[in-house]
Amino acid sequence: LNKTVYVLFLLFQILGAVILGFGIWILADKTSFIAVLQMSSPSLKTGAYILIGVGALTMLMGFLGCLGAVNEIRCLLGLYFSCLMIILLAQIAAALVIYFQKETLKAELSDIVVDLIENYDPADEDQRNLRDAWDYVQAQIACCGWTGAKEWENNEIIRNKSNTEYPCSCSNRSKDLVEGRGFCNLEDPVNGTATYADWPVHEQGCMDGVEQWLKDNLGIILGVCTGVAVIELLGMILSISLCKNIHSEDYTKVPKS
């Protein structure tokens, strides 16, 4: 039993460290779609701090649970069980909120990206990190705009140049991707105002690319979430079992009259 206790509580240390690291990565990352979200949406930044808190709490609970099991301290095992149950219920609640509010979240995400595209300005140094993150997304996923390149026609700078410029990170030409940021100029002259159809850019919107990434990795995401839940349930069951054993031993130590 002692070996099982040590292994299980070691898993909780690792689990807590992973959750803590994931929260820190969300805050620190500057070159991915996560960066676009966390710099544009306060809710994701709040979620990152919650992950850091949950990770630290999980590691602390692992330590206290191990201490309670080794020294047969029932109050620590009870605290360990209670915290695990709260964390598990919070995870289930978060999953339900994401599932039932997915359309609302999708609309909020769309608004964030559309606003970013409309106000994209290479000269604005205050928004440089956000711009670089979005350029990285478009270049890596090989996409343009959220639903398509047409959204870039609403950018004020491009509109003032009669659409003769286009975002370099959207380009399907390797020479434009060398720079990978800002705007590139059309090489072939266009009579009057150009349209997004005249740009040498990818047709796919980034929304489709992100959804495809989620579909491709859905099995991994579900597997990780299921594994975390199973470990937490095992910890709860083990802590209850140890509490009962300690309770039983206390009674056996009472002298018979």
N, C-alpha and C positions, 0 to 999 in steps of 0.2 A: 504493500500500500504506500509506503514512504516513497518508493521510486516513482509510482504513479503521481503522487502529490507533487514531487519535485519537477517531473516532466511537464505536468499540466500547468503549473504556475510559471515555469520557464516559458511555455508557449504564450502565456499572458504577457510576460515581459516583452517578448518579440512582437506580439500583436499590438501592444500599446505603443511600442517604438515605431511600428509601421504606420499606425494611424497618426501619431505625432509628426512623423516625417512627411506624410502626405499633406497634412495641414500646412506645414512650413513650406513645402514645395509650391503649394497653391499661391502663397503670399510672395514667395521669392521668384517664381517663374516669370520671365519677361518676354519669351519668344514662342508663345503657343496660343491656342484658342482659349485656354484657361486664363492666360494673362489678359486677353481682351475682356473676358467676363469679369475678372476680379477687379480690373481697373475701371470698369464701367458700371458694375452692379454692386452696391453696398451689401446686398443679401449674400452674395458669394463670399465676400470678404468676411462677413459675420460667420458664415458657415465654416470658413477656414479656421477662425479662432475657436469655434466650437469643437472642430476636429482636434485641434491642439489640446484643448481642455480634456476631451474624452480620452485621447491618447495618454496624457499625463495621469489622468485618474485611473485608467486601466493598469498602467505600470505600478501605480501606488497600491491599487487593490491586489495586484499579483503578489506584491511584497508582503502586504498585511495578511493576505490569505495564507501564504506560506508560513509566515510567523505564527499565525493562529493555529495552523495544522501541526506544526512541529512542537509548539509549546502547549497544545490542547487548550487554547483560549477561545471559549465559545462566543464571546462578544465580538471578537475580531472576525470569526467565521460568519457570524450573523450579519455583521456590517458588510463583509465581502459579498455574501449572497444578495443582500439588499441593493448594493450598488450595481452588481451585475444585472439584476432584474430591471433596475431603472434604465441602465444603458441599453439593454435588449429591447425594452418597450419603446425607448426613444428612437432606436433604429427602425423598428417596425412602423412607428408613427411617421417618421421621415419618409420611409418608402411609400407609405399610403398617400401622404401629401403629394409627393412627386408624381405618383401614378394618377391620382384623381385631378391634379392641377397641371398636368403636362401640357394641355393646350394653352393655359394661361402663361405658363413658363415659356412656352415656345413663342407666344406673341410678345412677351417681354424681351426675349432674346432677339427677336426680329427687330424690335424697336431700337435696341441698343446698337445693333450692327448698322441699320439704315441711318441712324443719326451719326454714327462714326463716319460712314461713307460720305454723307452730305457735307460734313464739316472737316473732311480730310484736307489738311493744308501742310505741305512739306516745310513751309517757313515757320510754322508754329512749334517752337522748341518745347513748350509746356506739354504738348501732346505727343512728343516724339516716341516715348516708350509704347504708347497705345498704337500709334501708326506702325511702328516696327513689328509689333506683335501681329497686327492684322495683315501686313505685307507677308509676314512669315507664313501665316495660315493660308493665304491665297496661293503662294508659291508652292507650299508643300502639298496641299490638297489638289492643286491644279484647277482652281475654280476662280470665279469672278463675281463679286457682289454676294448678297445673301441668297436671293432667288435667281439672279442672273446679272449680266453685265449692264443691262439697261438702267439699273439703279445708279450707276456711276454718272449717268447723264444729269442727275440732279445735283451733282457736286458743283458748287459755285464757281470754282476756278476753271473746271473743264467747260462749264456752260459759257463762261465769259470768253473762252478761246474757241467758241463755235465747235466744240467737241473734236478739235483737231489734236488734242492730247488725250492720253488714256493712261491708266495706272500700270506702271512697269511690272508690278508683281502679278498682274493678271495675264501678262503676255505669254503667248505660246511660242515665242522666239527666244532662243537661248541667249542671244546678245543683249536683250532687254533684261533678262534675269540676272545678268552679271551685276548690274546695279541693284535690282530687286526692290527698289523703293522709289517714291515720288512719281512723276509723270514722264512719259515718253511721247515723242512727236510722231505723227503720221508721216511716213516717207512719201507716199503717193498723194498728190494734191487732190482735194475734193471740191467740186463746184458747190458753193453755198455751205450750209451747215452739215457737218458729218453726223453720223449716228453710230451707236455702239456696234452695228453690223459692219461698219467699215474698219473697226479695230481688229488687230491681230491678237485676239484674246480668247481664253477658254470660254466655252458656251455654258458649262455646268456652273450652277450657283453653289456657294459653299454650304448652304443648308443641306443639299442632297449629299454632299461629301461627308459632312458631319454625321448625318443620319446613317449613311452607309458604314462609317467607322464604328458607330454604336452597334449596328447590326452585326458587323463582323466580330466585334469583341464582346457581344452580349453574353456568350457562354462563359467567358473568363470573368466578367463582372459578376454574374450570378453565382459562379463557382466560389469566388472570393467571399461574397456576402454570405453564402450558405455556410462556408467553412468557418467564418467568424461566428455566426450564430450557433453552430454546433459546438465550438470550443466554449462559448459562453454558457450554453446549456450544460455541458459536461462539468464546468466549474461550479455551477449552481447545484447540480446533483451531488457532486463530490463534497461540497461544503456542508450540505444538509446531512449527508451520510456521516461525515466526521462529527458533526454536532450531536447526532443521535448516539454515536459510539461513545463520545465523551460523557454524555448524559447517562448512558447505561453503565459505564465504568464507575461513575460517581456513586451510583446506587450499590454496586457490588462492593465498594470500599466501606460502606456503612456497616459497623459491627452489629452482629446479631445479638439480640437481648436474651 
